Amino acid sequence: MKKLFILVLTISTLGCASVSSYSDVHINDRIELNQNLGIQPNDARVSIQYGKVLSHAAIKNYYPHCWFVSWQRKDQPQIIHKDIFIITKVRQLTSVVRIKSGAYPLAALLSQAGISAMEYTTEMEIYSERQAVIKKLICSHWEDPYNASHLSLQSMQKTLGDIATIRSSN
């Protein structure tokens, strides 16, 4: 009985998230940060949507958004300086989003089997010799579970606006 429970738990967990290796961005592509970005105290990320820096709470999850991630959370503000980052790894993740009725009432009403949306995430590990603590650029959006896909390079670039540019290594 215990083995059956573990098997069911494993299968249901794998159904909630998946990883893909296909992406419009590739290893050795560059992220050119065109301006300095500030990370708030006690945070480790700076969020971008519609070509503007926004607080993470202000992000509209159903629309494309990106965030730079530092491995250091500090008590004081941090600056990500204008720089060129090299993409060292790319992963695409898909996960189930279950929306509580208070946050998005219509979406919760329309949800089927408890699945209100899928989150499609492209996670790029990045490196700059001058700013080794800045580790990732992550771009994501929520979408209808039955009609969705990962963000294209064009969508990511539109989300970043003039703040950053993704350049192919080819």
Z-matrix of the N, CA and C atoms (Angstrom, degrees):
N
C 1 1.458
C 2 1.527 1 110.37
N 3 1.330 2 115.84 1 -41.18
C 4 1.468 3 120.35 2 -179.86
C 5 1.530 4 110.72 3 -62.57
N 6 1.346 5 116.91 4 -40.12
C 7 1.469 6 121.17 5 179.61
C 8 1.528 7 110.62 6 -64.89
N 9 1.332 8 116.59 7 -39.99
C 10 1.463 9 120.56 8 177.79
C 11 1.519 10 110.68 9 -63.39
N 12 1.322 11 117.97 10 -42.53
C 13 1.462 12 122.32 11 178.21
C 14 1.536 13 110.62 12 -60.81
N 15 1.329 14 117.50 13 -44.58
C 16 1.466 15 121.50 14 179.80
C 17 1.524 16 110.45 15 -64.67
N 18 1.336 17 117.62 16 -40.54
C 19 1.452 18 121.27 17 178.08
C 20 1.527 19 111.35 18 -62.50
N 21 1.319 20 117.86 19 -47.06
C 22 1.466 21 122.12 20 178.99
C 23 1.524 22 110.37 21 -62.87
N 24 1.319 23 117.06 22 -43.40
C 25 1.459 24 121.02 23 178.73
C 26 1.518 25 111.10 24 -61.87
N 27 1.318 26 117.98 25 -42.91
C 28 1.466 27 122.44 26 179.55
C 29 1.519 28 110.87 27 -63.18
N 30 1.315 29 118.02 28 -47.53
C 31 1.464 30 121.71 29 -179.52
C 32 1.524 31 110.76 30 -63.16
N 33 1.318 32 118.12 31 -43.22
C 34 1.463 33 120.15 32 -179.15
C 35 1.521 34 111.22 33 -68.03
N 36 1.328 35 118.19 34 -33.82
C 37 1.466 36 121.18 35 177.73
C 38 1.518 37 110.42 36 -68.40
N 39 1.329 38 117.23 37 -42.96
C 40 1.457 39 120.31 38 178.91
C 41 1.522 40 111.28 39 -64.18
N 42 1.306 41 118.69 40 -29.08
C 43 1.448 42 121.84 41 179.03
C 44 1.518 43 113.11 42 -72.98
N 45 1.319 44 118.27 43 -14.82
C 46 1.458 45 121.79 44 -176.90
C 47 1.520 46 113.43 45 -89.21
N 48 1.304 47 117.58 46 -19.97
C 49 1.456 48 120.57 47 -178.93
C 50 1.517 49 108.49 48 -149.75
N 51 1.329 50 115.84 49 144.61
C 52 1.456 51 119.85 50 176.54
C 53 1.516 52 109.51 51 -142.85
N 54 1.325 53 114.90 52 161.43
C 55 1.456 54 121.38 53 -178.53
C 56 1.518 55 107.76 54 -124.27
N 57 1.328 56 116.23 55 138.62
C 58 1.453 57 122.50 56 178.21
C 59 1.522 58 108.95 57 -125.20
N 60 1.315 59 116.69 58 153.62
C 61 1.462 60 119.53 59 178.73
C 62 1.523 61 112.11 60 -104.29
N 63 1.337 62 119.14 61 -5.62
C 64 1.455 63 121.34 62 179.29
C 65 1.518 64 110.18 63 -83.51
N 66 1.331 65 116.14 64 136.11
C 67 1.455 66 120.53 65 179.10
C 68 1.515 67 109.52 66 -159.60
N 69 1.332 68 115.50 67 159.31
C 70 1.469 69 121.17 68 173.44
C 71 1.522 70 111.88 69 -79.31
N 72 1.318 71 117.71 70 -13.95
C 73 1.471 72 121.70 71 176.37
C 74 1.521 73 108.11 72 -109.73
N 75 1.333 74 115.82 73 152.22
C 76 1.460 75 120.34 74 -171.48
C 77 1.526 76 111.70 75 -135.52
N 78 1.308 77 115.29 76 162.71
C 79 1.457 78 121.46 77 173.61
C 80 1.530 79 108.33 78 -57.22
N 81 1.315 80 115.86 79 138.44
C 82 1.477 81 126.22 80 -178.51
C 83 1.519 82 114.08 81 79.58
N 84 1.343 83 119.01 82 -4.34
C 85 1.464 84 119.20 83 168.68
C 86 1.523 85 106.79 84 -65.61
N 87 1.336 86 116.50 85 162.13
C 88 1.468 87 120.53 86 -176.90
C 89 1.515 88 111.02 87 -115.87
N 90 1.329 89 114.75 88 145.92
C 91 1.464 90 122.49 89 169.95
C 92 1.519 91 105.42 90 -109.52
N 93 1.302 92 117.12 91 113.75
C 94 1.464 93 121.40 92 177.93
C 95 1.525 94 107.90 93 -97.37
N 96 1.319 95 115.71 94 109.35
C 97 1.462 96 120.88 95 176.72
C 98 1.519 97 106.82 96 -83.23
N 99 1.326 98 117.06 97 115.33
C 100 1.460 99 123.09 98 -171.76
C 101 1.521 100 114.42 99 -88.62
N 102 1.313 101 117.34 100 -5.71
C 103 1.464 102 121.54 101 179.04
C 104 1.521 103 109.57 102 -154.49
N 105 1.313 104 116.69 103 160.24
C 106 1.456 105 120.75 104 175.60
C 107 1.527 106 109.31 105 -70.33
N 108 1.336 107 115.86 106 145.12
C 109 1.460 108 121.58 107 177.00
C 110 1.517 109 109.12 108 -124.14
N 111 1.323 110 116.55 109 141.75
C 112 1.457 111 121.08 110 179.14
C 113 1.517 112 112.31 111 -101.69
N 114 1.321 113 115.77 112 135.40
C 115 1.462 114 122.11 113 173.10
C 116 1.520 115 106.65 114 -104.57
N 117 1.302 116 116.90 115 127.72
C 118 1.459 117 122.66 116 -177.88
C 119 1.534 118 111.40 117 -66.11
N 120 1.329 119 117.38 118 154.48
C 121 1.472 120 120.23 119 176.31
C 122 1.531 121 111.12 120 -55.53
N 123 1.313 122 115.67 121 145.24
C 124 1.471 123 123.56 122 179.07
C 125 1.521 124 113.36 123 62.12
N 126 1.312 125 116.34 124 25.76
C 127 1.461 126 121.83 125 176.51
C 128 1.522 127 107.52 126 -131.46
N 129 1.312 128 116.38 127 167.74
C 130 1.457 129 120.38 128 -179.89
C 131 1.524 130 110.81 129 -134.61
N 132 1.345 131 116.87 130 18.15
C 133 1.461 132 119.39 131 -178.58
C 134 1.522 133 110.53 132 -148.44
N 135 1.321 134 113.49 133 159.44
C 136 1.461 135 120.58 134 172.40
C 137 1.529 136 106.76 135 -130.91
N 138 1.333 137 116.30 136 127.36
C 139 1.464 138 122.57 137 -172.67
C 140 1.520 139 111.45 138 -99.49
N 141 1.339 140 115.12 139 145.55
C 142 1.471 141 122.19 140 -178.06
C 143 1.525 142 108.74 141 -133.65
N 144 1.328 143 115.34 142 133.97
C 145 1.465 144 121.37 143 173.66
C 146 1.518 145 107.70 144 -150.34
N 147 1.322 146 116.88 145 141.97
C 148 1.476 147 122.52 146 -179.42
C 149 1.528 148 111.56 147 57.06
N 150 1.342 149 118.04 148 29.89
C 151 1.462 150 121.27 149 179.34
C 152 1.516 151 113.85 150 74.28
N 153 1.341 152 117.45 151 16.39
C 154 1.469 153 121.95 152 -179.08
C 155 1.518 154 110.17 153 -129.81
N 156 1.329 155 115.39 154 147.53
C 157 1.459 156 120.58 155 172.93
C 158 1.524 157 107.59 156 -77.17
N 159 1.338 158 115.90 157 128.45
C 160 1.459 159 121.89 158 179.70
C 161 1.523 160 109.23 159 -130.72
N 162 1.325 161 115.87 160 157.57
C 163 1.459 162 118.35 161 171.39
C 164 1.524 163 107.30 162 -66.76
N 165 1.326 164 116.45 163 152.32
C 166 1.463 165 118.25 164 -178.86
C 167 1.529 166 110.93 165 -61.77
N 168 1.316 167 117.25 166 -31.99
C 169 1.470 168 121.34 167 178.89
C 170 1.531 169 111.88 168 -66.56
N 171 1.336 170 117.97 169 -25.15
C 172 1.465 171 122.18 170 -178.08
C 173 1.536 172 112.59 171 -85.27
N 174 1.312 173 117.78 172 -7.92
C 175 1.461 174 121.39 173 -178.23
C 176 1.530 175 110.19 174 -67.46
N 177 1.326 176 115.60 175 134.85
C 178 1.470 177 122.27 176 173.84
C 179 1.530 178 106.34 177 -95.26
N 180 1.325 179 115.99 178 104.52
C 181 1.462 180 121.86 179 -170.81
C 182 1.524 181 115.08 180 -60.92
N 183 1.333 182 117.46 181 -27.39
C 184 1.461 183 119.41 182 -179.80
C 185 1.522 184 112.30 183 -72.70
N 186 1.310 185 117.69 184 -13.35
C 187 1.462 186 122.21 185 -179.75
C 188 1.524 187 109.38 186 -108.96
N 189 1.338 188 117.11 187 151.26
C 190 1.469 189 119.72 188 -178.48
C 191 1.531 190 112.04 189 -54.89
N 192 1.321 191 115.48 190 137.34
C 193 1.455 192 122.45 191 177.20
C 194 1.523 193 108.17 192 -150.53
N 195 1.319 194 115.86 193 153.56
C 196 1.460 195 121.65 194 -178.90
C 197 1.518 196 108.87 195 -134.41
N 198 1.331 197 116.05 196 159.93
C 199 1.456 198 119.43 197 173.46
C 200 1.522 199 110.19 198 -150.85
N 201 1.344 200 114.66 199 140.31
C 202 1.458 201 122.14 200 172.40
C 203 1.519 202 107.41 201 -86.91
N 204 1.327 203 116.72 202 141.95
C 205 1.457 204 122.18 203 -176.50
C 206 1.526 205 110.43 204 -122.12
N 207 1.332 206 115.19 205 131.85
C 208 1.463 207 122.65 206 172.34
C 209 1.520 208 108.15 207 -103.03
N 210 1.317 209 116.89 208 149.53
C 211 1.455 210 120.18 209 175.75
C 212 1.517 211 111.09 210 -81.67
N 213 1.336 212 117.28 211 -5.84
C 214 1.460 213 120.00 212 -178.12
C 215 1.520 214 110.68 213 -113.44
N 216 1.310 215 114.98 214 127.83
C 217 1.461 216 121.94 215 172.35
C 218 1.524 217 105.33 216 -104.75
N 219 1.326 218 116.46 217 121.84
C 220 1.463 219 120.06 218 -175.73
C 221 1.523 220 110.95 219 -121.01
N 222 1.334 221 114.90 220 160.19
C 223 1.465 222 121.48 221 177.64
C 224 1.523 223 112.26 222 -73.64
N 225 1.322 224 117.26 223 -18.51
C 226 1.464 225 121.47 224 -179.61
C 227 1.540 226 109.57 225 -115.77
N 228 1.335 227 117.10 226 163.77
C 229 1.474 228 119.81 227 179.40
C 230 1.526 229 111.33 228 -59.83
N 231 1.327 230 115.04 229 150.11
C 232 1.468 231 121.46 230 175.30
C 233 1.525 232 108.46 231 -118.57
N 234 1.303 233 115.89 232 154.43
C 235 1.465 234 121.26 233 176.59
C 236 1.524 235 108.70 234 -118.21
N 237 1.326 236 115.97 235 129.55
C 238 1.460 237 120.80 236 166.53
C 239 1.526 238 104.52 237 -95.55
N 240 1.323 239 116.49 238 114.38
C 241 1.459 240 120.73 239 -175.25
C 242 1.525 241 111.42 240 -80.89
N 243 1.311 242 115.06 241 150.81
C 244 1.460 243 122.93 242 173.30
C 245 1.526 244 107.16 243 -48.47
N 246 1.346 245 117.15 244 128.47
C 247 1.458 246 119.54 245 -170.96
C 248 1.521 247 109.51 246 -168.28
N 249 1.316 248 116.17 247 174.66
C 250 1.465 249 122.97 248 172.56
C 251 1.523 250 107.25 249 -115.90
N 252 1.327 251 115.91 250 124.90
C 253 1.457 252 122.61 251 179.31
C 254 1.527 253 108.14 252 -111.16
N 255 1.309 254 116.54 253 140.39
C 256 1.462 255 122.16 254 177.20
C 257 1.531 256 108.13 255 -98.41
N 258 1.331 257 116.35 256 134.12
C 259 1.467 258 120.51 257 177.06
C 260 1.526 259 107.80 258 -78.62
N 261 1.337 260 115.94 259 122.96
C 262 1.462 261 121.32 260 -178.12
C 263 1.523 262 113.12 261 -105.69
N 264 1.328 263 116.69 262 -16.65
C 265 1.465 264 120.80 263 179.26
C 266 1.521 265 108.48 264 -160.63
N 267 1.321 266 116.44 265 143.91
C 268 1.472 267 121.57 266 178.09
C 269 1.524 268 108.12 267 -131.42
N 270 1.337 269 115.27 268 131.89
C 271 1.468 270 121.52 269 174.80
C 272 1.513 271 108.33 270 -133.04
N 273 1.309 272 115.89 271 142.57
C 274 1.453 273 120.68 272 171.70
C 275 1.521 274 107.89 273 -113.58
N 276 1.314 275 115.19 274 126.76
C 277 1.462 276 122.00 275 -177.05
C 278 1.520 277 109.63 276 -116.26
N 279 1.314 278 115.56 277 146.81
C 280 1.449 279 121.82 278 174.81
C 281 1.519 280 107.09 279 -130.02
N 282 1.319 281 116.55 280 128.97
C 283 1.455 282 119.37 281 179.48
C 284 1.520 283 111.02 282 -141.24
N 285 1.305 284 115.07 283 155.82
C 286 1.464 285 122.45 284 -179.35
C 287 1.521 286 109.56 285 -81.45
N 288 1.321 287 116.42 286 136.96
C 289 1.463 288 122.21 287 174.23
C 290 1.518 289 107.34 288 -114.54
N 291 1.300 290 115.68 289 124.08
C 292 1.468 291 121.00 290 175.55
C 293 1.521 292 106.85 291 -106.71
N 294 1.301 293 116.11 292 115.74
C 295 1.454 294 121.08 293 -173.96
C 296 1.517 295 110.16 294 -94.49
N 297 1.305 296 115.35 295 130.52
C 298 1.463 297 120.57 296 175.94
C 299 1.516 298 108.62 297 -76.53
N 300 1.296 299 117.54 298 148.34
C 301 1.462 300 121.71 299 -172.96
C 302 1.522 301 113.64 300 -60.55
N 303 1.320 302 119.59 301 -27.24
C 304 1.456 303 120.81 302 -177.84
C 305 1.514 304 113.70 303 -72.99
N 306 1.338 305 117.61 304 -31.40
C 307 1.455 306 120.61 305 -174.68
C 308 1.533 307 112.16 306 -75.53
N 309 1.315 308 116.70 307 -51.13
C 310 1.456 309 122.66 308 -178.69
C 311 1.528 310 107.63 309 -135.69
N 312 1.326 311 119.34 310 82.53
C 313 1.469 312 121.21 311 -172.41
C 314 1.524 313 114.54 312 -55.22
N 315 1.328 314 117.69 313 -42.07
C 316 1.459 315 119.93 314 -177.98
C 317 1.523 316 110.47 315 -66.49
N 318 1.334 317 117.31 316 -44.05
C 319 1.464 318 120.83 317 179.89
C 320 1.521 319 110.75 318 -62.20
N 321 1.318 320 116.99 319 -42.26
C 322 1.462 321 120.20 320 179.34
C 323 1.521 322 110.72 321 -64.20
N 324 1.322 323 116.70 322 -37.22
C 325 1.459 324 121.33 323 178.68
C 326 1.526 325 110.43 324 -65.32
N 327 1.321 326 116.63 325 -39.10
C 328 1.457 327 121.30 326 -176.85
C 329 1.519 328 113.83 327 -84.07
N 330 1.313 329 117.45 328 -7.44
C 331 1.463 330 120.13 329 -175.70
C 332 1.519 331 110.77 330 -62.31
N 333 1.321 332 114.88 331 147.94
C 334 1.457 333 120.62 332 179.07
C 335 1.519 334 107.80 333 -118.34
N 336 1.284 335 117.54 334 130.47
C 337 1.462 336 123.78 335 179.30
C 338 1.522 337 111.75 336 55.67
N 339 1.316 338 116.85 337 30.68
C 340 1.454 339 119.89 338 177.95
C 341 1.506 340 114.67 339 81.80
N 342 1.332 341 117.91 340 -5.15
C 343 1.461 342 121.17 341 179.31
C 344 1.514 343 107.61 342 -96.30
N 345 1.328 344 116.80 343 113.22
C 346 1.454 345 120.30 344 -178.31
C 347 1.512 346 111.97 345 -94.39
N 348 1.339 347 116.56 346 -31.17
C 349 1.457 348 120.56 347 -178.29
C 350 1.519 349 108.72 348 -160.42
N 351 1.322 350 114.32 349 166.69
C 352 1.459 351 120.75 350 171.55
C 353 1.523 352 106.19 351 -114.20
N 354 1.325 353 115.85 352 141.26
C 355 1.459 354 120.03 353 174.74
C 356 1.522 355 107.34 354 -101.90
N 357 1.333 356 115.09 355 123.44
C 358 1.454 357 122.22 356 179.49
C 359 1.528 358 107.51 357 -107.91
N 360 1.327 359 116.04 358 117.38
C 361 1.460 360 121.95 359 -172.48
C 362 1.524 361 110.49 360 -124.52
N 363 1.329 362 115.99 361 133.85
C 364 1.465 363 122.10 362 170.08
C 365 1.519 364 106.33 363 -111.37
N 366 1.316 365 115.64 364 117.66
C 367 1.461 366 122.36 365 -176.59
C 368 1.526 367 108.40 366 -109.85
N 369 1.331 368 115.61 367 118.21
C 370 1.462 369 120.97 368 -179.74
C 371 1.526 370 108.97 369 -112.01
N 372 1.326 371 116.93 370 117.63
C 373 1.457 372 119.79 371 171.90
C 374 1.519 373 106.53 372 -79.67
N 375 1.342 374 115.95 373 132.22
C 376 1.463 375 120.94 374 -173.88
C 377 1.522 376 110.36 375 -127.17
N 378 1.344 377 115.47 376 158.76
C 379 1.458 378 119.87 377 -178.99
C 380 1.522 379 110.58 378 -143.82
N 381 1.320 380 114.28 379 136.28
C 382 1.462 381 122.66 380 169.16
C 383 1.523 382 106.25 381 -136.36
N 384 1.299 383 116.43 382 130.98
C 385 1.468 384 120.45 383 179.80
C 386 1.529 385 111.21 384 -58.93
N 387 1.333 386 116.83 385 -34.90
C 388 1.471 387 120.66 386 -178.00
C 389 1.524 388 113.19 387 -78.34
N 390 1.333 389 117.66 388 -22.25
C 391 1.470 390 121.21 389 -176.50
C 392 1.519 391 109.96 390 -136.58
N 393 1.317 392 115.47 391 64.09
C 394 1.461 393 121.52 392 -174.21
C 395 1.528 394 113.29 393 -65.00
N 396 1.336 395 118.75 394 -18.84
C 397 1.470 396 120.14 395 179.92
C 398 1.533 397 112.42 396 -78.07
N 399 1.332 398 118.16 397 -15.15
C 400 1.465 399 121.23 398 176.23
C 401 1.520 400 106.34 399 -84.45
N 402 1.342 401 116.14 400 111.04
C 403 1.455 402 121.00 401 -167.53
C 404 1.519 403 116.14 402 -108.06
N 405 1.349 404 118.66 403 -26.36
C 406 1.462 405 118.55 404 -173.45
C 407 1.518 406 112.38 405 -145.14
N 408 1.319 407 114.15 406 151.78
C 409 1.456 408 122.74 407 161.84
C 410 1.521 409 104.19 408 -120.95
N 411 1.330 410 115.43 409 123.05
C 412 1.462 411 121.27 410 -177.75
C 413 1.525 412 108.03 411 -119.61
N 414 1.333 413 116.17 412 130.86
C 415 1.462 414 121.26 413 176.91
C 416 1.530 415 108.22 414 -123.15
N 417 1.337 416 115.85 415 139.10
C 418 1.457 417 119.86 416 -170.37
C 419 1.518 418 111.47 417 -153.25
N 420 1.311 419 115.62 418 165.26
C 421 1.465 420 122.41 419 168.53
C 422 1.523 421 108.49 420 -165.28
N 423 1.328 422 115.78 421 155.79
C 424 1.457 423 122.52 422 173.83
C 425 1.517 424 107.28 423 -93.39
N 426 1.323 425 115.13 424 150.45
C 427 1.460 426 119.08 425 -178.45
C 428 1.519 427 109.02 426 -152.61
N 429 1.311 428 115.13 427 159.23
C 430 1.454 429 121.91 428 174.45
C 431 1.533 430 108.30 429 -54.98
N 432 1.322 431 117.86 430 133.24
C 433 1.464 432 119.71 431 -176.04
C 434 1.527 433 114.69 432 -61.98
N 435 1.313 434 117.20 433 -20.62
C 436 1.458 435 120.02 434 -174.57
C 437 1.522 436 113.46 435 -104.29
N 438 1.329 437 117.63 436 2.32
C 439 1.455 438 120.37 437 -176.91
C 440 1.523 439 108.55 438 -152.84
N 441 1.320 440 117.34 439 69.65
C 442 1.458 441 118.60 440 -171.44
C 443 1.517 442 111.69 441 -145.19
N 444 1.327 443 114.49 442 164.09
C 445 1.460 444 121.06 443 176.05
C 446 1.530 445 108.67 444 -160.22
N 447 1.312 446 114.89 445 167.80
C 448 1.456 447 120.12 446 175.92
C 449 1.529 448 109.54 447 -70.74
N 450 1.310 449 115.60 448 158.72
C 451 1.461 450 120.59 449 179.51
C 452 1.524 451 110.45 450 -66.81
N 453 1.305 452 115.66 451 139.08
C 454 1.465 453 120.84 452 174.85
C 455 1.528 454 108.73 453 -78.72
N 456 1.308 455 116.37 454 165.82
C 457 1.460 456 120.98 455 175.73
C 458 1.526 457 109.79 456 -58.03
N 459 1.318 458 116.79 457 -40.54
C 460 1.468 459 121.41 458 179.19
C 461 1.533 460 110.84 459 -61.99
N 462 1.323 461 118.09 460 -42.34
C 463 1.469 462 120.86 461 178.42
C 464 1.521 463 111.90 462 -65.80
N 465 1.345 464 116.39 463 -41.35
C 466 1.467 465 119.31 464 177.63
C 467 1.520 466 110.93 465 -62.48
N 468 1.338 467 115.93 466 -42.53
C 469 1.460 468 119.92 467 -178.99
C 470 1.528 469 111.18 468 -65.58
N 471 1.329 470 116.64 469 -39.94
C 472 1.461 471 120.35 470 177.30
C 473 1.532 472 110.81 471 -63.37
N 474 1.324 473 116.68 472 -39.17
C 475 1.461 474 121.42 473 178.17
C 476 1.521 475 111.26 474 -63.14
N 477 1.336 476 116.97 475 -42.16
C 478 1.469 477 122.00 476 -179.92
C 479 1.524 478 112.37 477 -73.25
N 480 1.328 479 117.57 478 -25.08
C 481 1.472 480 121.64 479 -179.50
C 482 1.519 481 111.05 480 57.59
N 483 1.334 482 116.81 481 -137.46
C 484 1.457 483 122.45 482 -179.91
C 485 1.527 484 112.50 483 -83.23
N 486 1.317 485 117.42 484 -3.10
C 487 1.468 486 120.98 485 -177.43
C 488 1.529 487 111.18 486 -68.17
N 489 1.321 488 116.79 487 -41.89
C 490 1.458 489 120.84 488 -178.88
C 491 1.516 490 110.01 489 -148.91
N 492 1.326 491 116.13 490 154.64
C 493 1.451 492 122.75 491 -179.98
C 494 1.510 493 109.09 492 -126.40
N 495 1.317 494 116.79 493 133.02
C 496 1.468 495 121.34 494 174.89
C 497 1.522 496 106.81 495 -97.09
N 498 1.335 497 116.36 496 122.29
C 499 1.470 498 121.65 497 -177.83
C 500 1.524 499 109.94 498 -118.17
N 501 1.313 500 115.23 499 134.52
C 502 1.452 501 121.42 500 178.55
C 503 1.531 502 110.62 501 -70.15
N 504 1.318 503 116.16 502 146.96
C 505 1.465 504 120.76 503 177.41
C 506 1.528 505 111.42 504 -82.84
N 507 1.323 506 117.17 505 -8.11
C 508 1.485 507 120.52 506 -179.05
C 509 1.501 508 112.08 507 -76.10
